């Protein structure tokens, strides 16, 4: 199990995939980004939103 910048544990990405019935993509955003992705990493957030339309 990995941890985030604050040491909080996170399951492996594959563990999340089985929680979805449709298509799924996992992204890791580095650089100390916390829980406010849209403000802390606006480009990564916008890219993910746009990419959803292509799934």
C-alpha positions in Angstrom: 0.0 0.0 0.0 1.4 3.4 -1.0 1.1 6.6 1.0 0.4 10.2 0.0 2.5 13.2 0.8 1.0 13.3 4.3 1.7 9.6 4.9 -2.0 8.5 4.5 -2.2 5.0 3.1 -3.7 4.4 -0.3 -4.6 1.0 -1.8 -3.0 0.0 -5.1 -4.8 1.4 -8.2 -6.2 -2.0 -9.2 -8.1 -2.1 -5.9 -10.2 0.9 -7.0 -11.0 -0.5 -10.5 -13.3 -3.2 -9.2 -15.5 -0.6 -7.6 -16.5 0.7 -11.0 -18.8 -1.0 -13.5 -17.8 1.0 -16.5 -14.4 2.0 -17.9 -11.8 3.2 -15.4 -8.5 5.1 -15.5 -6.3 5.8 -12.5 -4.0 8.8 -12.3 -1.4 9.6 -9.8 -0.7 13.4 -9.5 2.6 14.1 -7.7 4.0 17.2 -6.3 2.4 17.3 -2.9 -1.1 17.8 -4.3 -3.7 17.3 -1.5 -7.5 17.0 -1.5 -8.2 20.1 -3.6 -7.0 18.9 -6.9 -9.0 21.4 -9.0 -7.2 24.3 -7.4 -3.8 22.7 -6.6 -3.3 21.1 -10.1 -5.9 22.7 -12.4 -4.3 21.4 -15.6 -4.2 17.8 -14.4 -7.8 18.1 -13.2 -9.0 19.7 -16.5 -7.1 17.0 -18.5 -8.8 14.2 -16.6 -12.2 15.8 -17.1 -11.7 16.1 -20.8 -10.3 12.6 -21.1 -13.4 11.2 -19.5 -15.3 12.1 -22.7 -13.0 9.7 -24.6 -13.3 6.6 -22.4 
